[in-house]
Amino acid sequence: MSPLASVERRTKVDRNGFRGLPGPTRRIYDLVAGIYPLSTLLFHEKAHKVALSLSGISDGMRVLEVATGSGEMFRRLARINSGGLTCGFDLSPNMAARTQRLARRRLPGASAHCQAVDACSMPFRDGAFDAVVCCYLLELMGGEDILRALGEMHRVLRPEGRLALVLIGQHVPAFNALYRIAGGLAPAFWGRQVETAVPDAIADFDFEVEHDRKVQQGFYPSRVMIARK
Ligand SMILES: C[S@@+](CC[C@H](N)C(=O)[O-])C[C@H]1O[C@@H](n2cnc3c(N)ncnc32)[C@H](O)[C@@H]1O
């Protein structure tokens, strides 16, 4: 990537200057790993289902989930991909360990592996996966790291592979106002909304968007995007 292109991309996702707080983010998600499934159930489950239904993921594929959290989506993926390979990772060792433990216990026959890794530097070869799934991660990263993570997702996908990306939606003004307050109080946990900026960055990586859906679970808005490499 030329330095100019890098600056242009960063500017698009970095409008409000949030730099990300990887150390505090890892620590806070480590702390909440045991209770995080409740948040997934209340806010993320509907968008997870929509993303899965549009992703084209089927049994026998090589699938990667980036930032598994406590593993609810990871187990869905491993369940429908029981004859394939499902890999996942999370920055928080407690989240990754919980995801691995529950996948082993509940889906003993599946080839499902989860580890503690940073999305900015993935330990996988180029083109290793048929599909990459990433839900509600980019909000927690600074602009530079968003671009690194998207670059890594692009790199580890095979040609024509699909990226399923879920972002916190920005189409509910009252929710946006609350999110700004929450993000100001605990930036390492909430980050900030990036939904309207990320599609440009995806397009710059030569992803072709195939589906783009707004989803709402109660008051909580999401945007589900499926893009082909
Ligand atoms: C808001 S939670 C979302 C969890 C899950 N994807 C879901 O849909 O419920 C964000 C997760 O991203 C992880 N995370 C934050 N920064 C990361 C990074 N740089 N690399 C990998 N995971 C990261 C956090 O530890 C946390 O588990």
PDBQT file of the ligand as one rigid body, heavy atoms in Angstrom, charges set to zero:
ROOT
HETATM    1  C1  LIG A 301     -17.731  -6.546  21.509  1.00  0.00    +0.000 C 
HETATM    2  S1  LIG A 301     -16.911  -8.088  21.694  1.00  0.00    +0.000 S 
HETATM    3  C2  LIG A 301     -17.673  -9.029  20.405  1.00  0.00    +0.000 C 
HETATM    4  C3  LIG A 301     -17.536 -10.512  20.620  1.00  0.00    +0.000 C 
HETATM    5  C4  LIG A 301     -18.190 -11.404  19.566  1.00  0.00    +0.000 C 
HETATM    6  N1  LIG A 301     -17.562 -11.251  18.276  1.00  0.00    +0.000 N 
HETATM    7  C5  LIG A 301     -19.667 -11.144  19.440  1.00  0.00    +0.000 C 
HETATM    8  O1  LIG A 301     -20.160 -10.942  18.330  1.00  0.00    +0.000 OA
HETATM    9  O2  LIG A 301     -20.386 -11.194  20.468  1.00  0.00    +0.000 OA
HETATM   10  C6  LIG A 301     -15.344  -7.695  21.027  1.00  0.00    +0.000 C 
HETATM   11  C7  LIG A 301     -14.280  -8.776  21.222  1.00  0.00    +0.000 C 
HETATM   12  O3  LIG A 301     -13.129  -8.380  20.452  1.00  0.00    +0.000 OA
HETATM   13  C8  LIG A 301     -11.980  -8.739  21.171  1.00  0.00    +0.000 C 
HETATM   14  N2  LIG A 301     -10.866  -7.914  20.663  1.00  0.00    +0.000 N 
HETATM   15  C9  LIG A 301     -10.626  -6.606  20.887  1.00  0.00    +0.000 A 
HETATM   16  N3  LIG A 301      -9.525  -6.205  20.236  1.00  0.00    +0.000 NA
HETATM   17  C10 LIG A 301      -9.063  -7.290  19.558  1.00  0.00    +0.000 A 
HETATM   18  C11 LIG A 301      -7.952  -7.518  18.701  1.00  0.00    +0.000 A 
HETATM   19  N4  LIG A 301      -7.094  -6.550  18.409  1.00  0.00    +0.000 N 
HETATM   20  N5  LIG A 301      -7.769  -8.758  18.190  1.00  0.00    +0.000 NA
HETATM   21  C12 LIG A 301      -8.635  -9.762  18.500  1.00  0.00    +0.000 A 
HETATM   22  N6  LIG A 301      -9.707  -9.602  19.300  1.00  0.00    +0.000 NA
HETATM   23  C13 LIG A 301      -9.931  -8.379  19.830  1.00  0.00    +0.000 A 
HETATM   24  C14 LIG A 301     -12.342  -8.491  22.621  1.00  0.00    +0.000 C 
HETATM   25  O4  LIG A 301     -11.495  -9.202  23.501  1.00  0.00    +0.000 OA
HETATM   26  C15 LIG A 301     -13.792  -8.969  22.660  1.00  0.00    +0.000 C 
HETATM   27  O5  LIG A 301     -13.883 -10.322  23.024  1.00  0.00    +0.000 OA
ENDROOT
TORSDOF 0
